[in-house]
Amino acid sequence: MSNYGFIITRHVNSEKTNKYWNQNVKLIRTFYPLRKIVVIDDNSNQDFVKADFDYSNLTIIQSEYPGRGELLPYIYYLRYKWFPNAVILHDSLFIHRRISFEKFSIPVIPLWHHIYDEENVHNILRLVSTLHNNGVLYKKLIKKDEMVLNLNITNENFDLCFGGQCYIKLGFLELLETKYHISNLVHVVRNRTDRCSLERILGLLFYQEYPKLGSIKSLFGDIVKQPRAFSYSFDDYCNDLNKKKVINSFVKVWTGR
């Protein structure tokens, strides 16, 4: 069994968005020619889904949980255990530099992070209510005024995992499932608002079981500090690619889907 593989969440609703996963897979094949790739399709319009090539060592899963988006890689990774370690990506992320994931010894690290901001905290708490051992999670999700006096507050801070994208060891994910039953989230994560809450819940769970993330945070830094974050389109990316001016080693594009 290979040391790690890639899991991509796909949602295709047009000819343009069909280009995303194809470009994603082509670039993974360029830099990681022997690694297994799993594409998890989240409710795509199959009229638009078409592979540019007959990709080798690629598995496509048609999810039975429409709209769960970023949660799906974790659900299916727990079910199928394809490889010991996984790199979890969106279909709209394009790799332009090889990172040696085989050398990673840490159990988990987000690709990008952002400070936990209590956005829609009531919805976050609603989702967390489905998890086991959630008492300690509640305490960290609700920042009380008296915590300002706590000299160790910096050690209690955690960050969200942007888009649920990360490197994670199967053993670490299984620990989260055993302790918190994170697969319960599949019954309550159903829309974009829930998926935004999921980013914060994943960040908390990762920190809770691997506190060193408080200092490591992520592989590429704060997502809001990335060049043209939240405004960089696939057309922008294609223009930069043609000019050989790709802005990052891992390039995320944004689209309304």
C-alpha positions in Angstrom: 0.0 0.0 0.0 1.3 3.4 -1.0 2.1 5.9 1.8 -0.6 8.5 0.7 -3.1 9.4 -2.0 -5.3 12.2 -3.0 -9.1 12.7 -2.4 -10.9 15.3 -4.4 -14.4 16.6 -3.9 -16.1 17.3 -7.3 -19.2 19.2 -8.2 -19.7 19.8 -11.9 -22.6 22.0 -13.1 -21.3 23.4 -16.4 -18.7 22.8 -19.1 -16.4 25.2 -17.3 -16.6 23.5 -13.9 -15.9 20.2 -15.7 -12.5 21.6 -16.5 -11.7 22.0 -12.8 -11.4 18.4 -11.8 -9.7 17.5 -15.1 -7.0 20.1 -14.5 -6.7 19.1 -10.9 -6.1 15.4 -11.8 -3.7 16.2 -14.7 -1.5 18.3 -12.4 -1.5 15.6 -9.7 -0.5 13.1 -12.3 2.3 15.5 -13.4 3.8 15.8 -9.9 2.7 12.5 -8.4 2.5 10.0 -11.3 2.1 6.9 -9.1 -0.3 8.1 -6.4 -3.9 6.9 -6.2 -6.5 9.5 -6.8 -10.1 9.3 -5.5 -12.7 11.7 -6.9 -15.9 11.9 -4.8 -18.7 13.4 -6.8 -21.1 15.5 -4.9 -24.4 15.7 -6.9 -22.9 16.8 -10.3 -25.0 17.3 -13.4 -23.8 14.2 -15.2 -24.6 15.8 -18.6 -21.5 18.0 -18.1 -19.2 15.4 -16.6 -16.5 14.2 -19.0 -12.9 13.0 -18.5 -10.3 14.5 -20.8 -8.3 11.2 -20.6 -8.6 7.7 -19.4 -6.8 8.5 -16.1 -4.8 5.7 -14.5 -5.1 4.7 -10.9 -8.2 6.8 -10.3 -11.4 5.9 -8.5 -14.7 7.8 -8.8 -17.3 7.6 -6.0 -20.8 8.8 -6.6 -21.8 10.1 -3.2 -25.2 9.1 -1.8 -25.1 12.2 0.4 -25.9 15.2 -1.9 -24.8 18.6 -0.7 -22.3 17.4 2.0 -19.4 18.8 0.0 -16.3 19.1 2.2 -17.4 16.5 4.6 -17.5 13.7 2.0 -13.8 12.9 1.8 -13.8 12.2 5.6 -16.8 10.0 5.4 -15.6 7.9 2.5 -12.0 7.7 3.7 -13.2 6.2 6.9 -15.3 3.7 4.9 -12.8 2.6 2.3 -9.4 3.3 3.9 -7.7 3.6 0.5 -4.2 4.6 1.9 -2.5 5.3 5.2 -2.5 9.1 4.7 -4.6 11.4 2.5 -4.3 14.8 0.9 -7.8 16.2 0.7 -8.5 18.8 -1.9 -11.3 20.7 -3.7 -11.6 20.1 -7.4 -10.9 23.9 -7.9 -7.4 23.6 -6.5 -4.4 23.2 -8.8 -1.0 21.9 -7.8 2.1 23.6 -9.4 4.8 22.4 -7.1 5.5 19.0 -5.6 5.4 18.8 -1.9 6.9 15.6 -0.4 3.9 14.5 1.7 5.7 11.1 2.2 8.1 12.8 4.6 5.3 14.2 6.8 5.2 12.8 10.3 2.5 15.0 11.8 -1.0 13.5 12.1 -2.8 16.4 10.4 -2.3 19.8 9.0 -4.7 22.1 7.1 -3.6 23.4 3.8 -4.9 26.9 4.8 -6.3 28.2 8.0 -8.0 31.3 9.4 -8.6 32.3 13.0 -11.8 31.0 14.5 -14.3 33.9 14.4 -17.5 32.5 15.9 -19.3 33.0 12.6 -22.9 31.6 12.9 -21.9 30.1 16.3 -25.5 28.8 16.9 -25.3 26.7 13.8 -21.9 25.4 14.7 -23.2 24.4 18.1 -26.2 22.7 16.5 -23.8 20.5 14.4 -21.6 19.8 17.4 -24.6 18.6 19.4 -24.6 15.4 17.2 -21.0 14.5 18.2 -20.0 12.4 21.2 -17.8 13.9 24.0 -18.9 17.3 22.8 -18.7 19.1 26.2 -15.1 20.2 25.8 -15.9 21.3 22.3 -18.8 23.6 23.5 -16.4 25.3 26.0 -13.9 26.2 23.3 -16.5 27.3 20.7 -18.1 29.8 23.1 -15.5 32.5 24.0 -16.6 33.8 27.4 -15.6 37.3 28.6 -13.8 36.0 31.6 -11.4 34.1 29.4 -9.7 37.5 28.7 -8.1 37.2 32.2 -6.8 33.7 31.4 -3.0 34.0 30.9 -3.0 30.8 28.8 -5.7 32.0 26.4 -3.2 31.8 23.5 -2.9 28.1 24.1 -6.6 27.7 23.8 -7.0 29.4 20.4 -7.7 27.3 17.4 -8.1 28.0 13.7 -10.6 26.9 11.1 -9.5 24.4 8.4 -10.3 26.3 5.2 -12.5 24.2 3.0 -11.7 21.1 5.0 -8.6 20.7 2.9 -5.7 19.1 4.6 -3.1 16.4 5.0 -4.4 13.8 7.4 -3.4 10.3 8.6 -6.0 7.6 8.6 -5.2 6.6 12.1 -5.8 10.2 13.3 -9.1 10.3 11.5 -10.1 7.0 13.0 -9.3 8.4 16.4 -11.7 11.3 15.8 -14.4 8.9 14.7 -13.9 6.7 17.7 -14.0 9.6 20.2 -16.4 12.0 18.6 -18.3 10.0 16.0 -17.7 12.6 13.3 -19.6 10.5 10.8 -22.7 11.7 12.6 -22.2 15.1 10.8 -23.4 13.5 7.6 -27.0 13.8 8.9 -26.8 17.5 9.7 -24.4 19.1 7.1 -26.7 19.8 4.2 -25.9 23.3 2.7 -23.3 26.0 2.3 -23.9 27.5 5.7 -23.4 24.0 7.3 -20.2 23.5 5.4 -18.8 26.8 6.6 -19.6 25.7 10.1 -17.8 22.4 9.3 -14.6 24.3 8.6 -14.6 25.6 12.2 -15.6 22.2 13.7 -12.8 20.4 11.8 -10.3 23.0 12.9 -11.4 22.6 16.5 -11.3 18.8 16.4 -7.8 18.8 14.8 -6.5 21.2 17.5 -8.2 19.3 20.3 -6.4 16.1 19.5 -3.2 17.7 18.1 -2.6 20.9 20.1 0.7 21.6 18.3 -1.5 23.0 15.5 -1.8 26.1 17.7 1.7 27.0 16.6 1.9 25.2 13.2 -1.5 26.4 12.0 -1.3 25.3 8.3 0.8 24.5 5.4 0.3 27.7 3.4 -0.9 30.2 6.0 -4.0 32.3 6.5 -6.3 32.0 3.5 -7.4 35.6 3.6 -3.8 36.7 3.1 -3.3 34.7 -0.1 -3.0 36.7 -3.3 -6.4 37.6 -4.6 -8.2 35.4 -2.1 -11.9 34.9 -2.8 -11.7 36.8 -6.1 -9.4 34.7 -8.2 -11.5 33.0 -10.9 -10.7 30.1 -13.2 -10.5 32.5 -16.1 -7.9 34.5 -14.1 -6.0 31.3 -13.5 -6.1 30.3 -17.2 -4.8 33.7 -18.2 -1.9 33.5 -15.7 -1.2 30.0 -16.8 -0.9 31.0 -20.4 1.5 33.8 -19.3 3.4 31.4 -17.1 2.7 33.6 -14.1 1.0 31.1 -11.7 0.5 32.9 -8.4 1.1 30.0 -5.9 2.4 26.5 -5.7 -1.1 25.3 -4.7 -3.6 27.6 -6.5 -7.2 27.9 -5.3 -9.8 29.4 -7.6 -13.2 30.7 -6.5 -16.5 30.1 -8.3 -20.2 30.3 -7.5 -21.6 26.8 -7.4 
